[in-house]
Every structure is written in structure tokens, then in C-alpha cells.
Amino acid sequence: MLLESYNMNNREIFQQKLLQWNNYLISHPQDYQAYIQRGMVNFQLAKIPESIADFDRAEVIEPKITPYLWQRGLSYYYAQRYNEGAKQFLIDLKVNRQDIEETI
């Protein structure tokens, strides 16, 4: 019961965060960092296609962030898009050589 309550509270918190990012992006549609943040919240809510779309939108706005979108690699994994995830992690290794998880 305690775990269920914890999960419900977390879900509600993430739903609130999602609403905040949605509202923010209405008036700041070119803020690539906001798309990354919303993508992470969508991921936490298991909205995997939406998270990928947010990371993709961030990349369109600011192409220089491509190597730093490791979160998109995780989303690709959960979407069973393994080749795209592997490619994202390989790109990330160019700027983050110390990341052992991605190396593996």
C-alpha cells in the first residue's frame, strides 16, 4: 500500500510538471531546454513517443545539442528502437567519454 501511494504521488507530481512545461512552451516555443525538460517528464510518465518528439524538437531548434541528448537514447531503448538508441549513445560518447553505462 505504501508503494502504491508513493507511485501515485510521484505520478501526480510529474503530471503537474508536465502541465507547467506545456504552459511554458505556449509562450516560449523556441526554448530547446524546455523541450528537453518536458521530454524527461514525459519519459517519467512512460509517454515514450512524446518524450522522443520533445527531444527531436529540441534538436531541431538547437542542432548543437545532438551529442548531449543521452535521454533520447533511453527513450529509444524503451520504444524498442535499439539502433537509434545505440547511435545516440555513440554520439554522446564523443562529448562524454567518462560515461561507463554508454560505453557498455
N, C-alpha and C positions, 0 to 999 in steps of 0.2 A: 504494500500500500504506500509506503513512504517513497519508493522509487517511482511509482506511478504519479504521485503528487509532484515530485521533483521534475519529472518529464513534462507534466502539464504546465508547471510554472515556467520552465525553460521555453516551451513552445509558445506560450503567451508572450514572453519577453521577446522572442525572435519575431513573432507576428507584429509586435509593436515597433520593433526596429525596422522591419520591412515597410510598414506604413510610413514611418519617418523618412526613410530613404526615398520611397515613392513620392512623397510630398516635396521633398527637397529637389528631386530631379525634375519636377514640373517647372521650377523656376531656374534650374541650373543644368540644362540638358547637355552641356558640353564639359561637365566636370567628370573627367575619366576616373578620378579616385573614388567618386561617389558610386560609379558603376561597379568598381571593384568591391567596395564595401557592401553594396546591395547583393552582389554576386555571392559573397561569403555568407550573407544572411540567408539567401535562397538555398545555398548548399546546406546550411544548418537545418533548414526546414525540409530537406530532402526534395527540393524543387530543382533537380539537376539540370533539365533543359534550360530553365530560366537562368540558372547560375552561369551556364556556358554562354548564353546570349548576353548576359551582362559583361562577362569578361571579354567577349568578342567586341561588344560596343566600346568598351574602354580602349581596346587595341585600335579600333578604327579612329577614335578621337586622338589618341596619342600612340602612334606606332612604335615609339622607342621603348615602350614598356613590355613588349613581347617577351623578352627573356626573363622578366620578373613575374610573369603570370603563372607561377607554380600551382596556384589554387585551381586554375583551369585544368591543369594536368590531373588533379584529383577528381574534378568533375567529369572529365573524360573517362577516367577509370570507372566511376560509378555508372556512367552511361554505356559502359562496355565498348567504348571507343578507344581500345588499347593502343593502336598505332598512333593515334593523335596524341594520346597522353604521353607515350614514350617520346614522341618528337618534342612535346612541350618540355618535358623534364631534361632532355638533352640540350635544348636551347638554354634552359635555366642554368645548367652546369657551366656554361661559358661565363656567367657572371657570379656564380655561387659554387665554386669548386669544393667548398668545405662541406656541402650538404651530403651526408653519408646516405641518407634514405634514397635520394635520387640516383646516387651512384649505383646502389644495389638494384 
